[in-house]
Amino acid sequence: MEWGPDLLHALLRACTQVKAKRLFLWFSDRHGHTWRQALETDHIDLGRGKRMLIKGGA
């Protein structure tokens, strides 16, 4: 498999850590990576509800 959105999609689907996946996607949005638009997050389990890195924080 080549490097690109397909590989990232497979890695995100295989990852079991919801916080890690959400943080990865947040950073990719924040830094405006062009490959982010190609990722389909519909089939990636991102959990439910809000997540906080620090209690009472963002």
Secondary structure, DSSP 8 states (H G I E B T S, - for coil): --SSHHHHHHHHHH---HHHHHHHHHHHHHTT-GGGGG--GGGS---SS---SSTT--
